[in-house]
Amino acid sequence: KESAPALLSFVGRIAARFGLEVSEKVAAELVPVAGAVGGLTLNVLFSQHFQSLAEGHFVVRRLERKYGSEAVRQDYERVRSSA
């Protein structure tokens, strides 16, 4: 309830920037849309982040199966110390 007036004000400022007249009713109706867009954006960002982590994890697992975990760890430490 407390954030709704701030969000309505924000929507009004954006509309004014683009030269649009937005009534309070229309601005209030846009609040759920803005929330959905924000939620979608966060979901996409988190999905991309964790997909990237998973790819890295499984590359390391494949290398450990092929060369052994100790060899992979030693190479990782060598690369890390030279960076």
C-alpha positions as CSV (number, residue, x, y, z in Angstrom):
1,K,0.0,0.0,0.0
2,E,2.8,2.4,0.8
3,S,4.7,1.8,-2.4
4,A,1.7,2.2,-4.6
5,P,1.7,6.1,-4.6
6,A,5.4,6.1,-5.4
7,L,4.9,3.7,-8.3
8,L,2.0,5.8,-9.6
9,S,4.1,8.9,-9.4
10,F,6.9,7.0,-11.3
11,V,4.5,5.9,-14.0
12,G,3.2,9.5,-14.3
13,R,6.8,10.8,-14.7
14,I,7.6,8.3,-17.4
15,A,4.4,9.1,-19.3
16,A,5.2,12.9,-19.0
17,R,8.6,12.2,-20.4
18,F,7.0,10.7,-23.6
19,G,4.4,13.5,-23.8
20,L,1.5,11.2,-22.8
21,E,-1.3,12.2,-20.5
22,V,-2.0,9.4,-18.0
23,S,-4.8,9.5,-15.6
24,E,-4.5,8.0,-12.1
25,K,-6.8,5.2,-13.0
26,V,-4.7,4.2,-16.0
27,A,-1.5,4.5,-14.0
28,A,-3.0,2.2,-11.3
29,E,-3.9,-0.3,-14.0
30,L,-0.4,-0.3,-15.2
31,V,1.1,-1.3,-11.8
32,P,0.5,-5.0,-12.3
33,V,2.0,-4.9,-15.8
34,A,5.1,-3.1,-14.4
35,G,5.4,-5.8,-11.7
36,A,5.1,-8.6,-14.3
37,V,7.8,-7.0,-16.5
38,G,10.1,-6.6,-13.5
39,G,9.5,-10.2,-12.4
40,L,10.1,-11.4,-15.9
41,T,13.4,-9.5,-16.1
42,L,14.6,-10.9,-12.8
43,N,13.7,-14.5,-13.8
44,V,15.6,-14.1,-17.1
45,L,18.7,-12.7,-15.3
46,F,18.7,-15.4,-12.7
47,S,18.1,-18.2,-15.3
48,Q,21.0,-17.0,-17.4
49,H,23.3,-16.7,-14.4
50,F,22.6,-20.2,-13.1
51,Q,22.7,-21.7,-16.6
52,S,26.2,-20.2,-16.9
53,L,27.2,-21.7,-13.5
54,A,25.9,-25.1,-14.4
55,E,27.8,-25.1,-17.7
56,G,31.0,-24.3,-15.9
57,H,30.3,-27.0,-13.3
58,F,29.7,-29.7,-15.8
59,V,32.8,-28.7,-17.9
60,V,34.9,-29.1,-14.8
61,R,33.2,-32.5,-14.0
62,R,33.9,-33.8,-17.5
63,L,37.6,-32.7,-17.2
64,E,37.9,-34.4,-13.8
65,R,36.5,-37.6,-15.2
66,K,38.9,-37.5,-18.1
67,Y,42.1,-36.3,-16.4
68,G,41.5,-36.8,-12.7
69,S,40.4,-34.2,-10.1
70,E,43.9,-33.6,-8.8
71,A,45.3,-32.7,-12.3
72,V,42.4,-30.3,-12.9
73,R,42.8,-28.7,-9.4
74,Q,46.6,-28.2,-10.0
75,D,46.0,-26.6,-13.4
76,Y,43.3,-24.4,-11.9
77,E,45.6,-23.2,-9.1
78,R,48.4,-22.6,-11.7
79,V,46.1,-20.5,-13.9
80,R,44.6,-18.7,-10.9
81,S,48.1,-17.8,-9.5
82,S,49.3,-16.4,-12.8
83,A,46.2,-14.2,-13.3
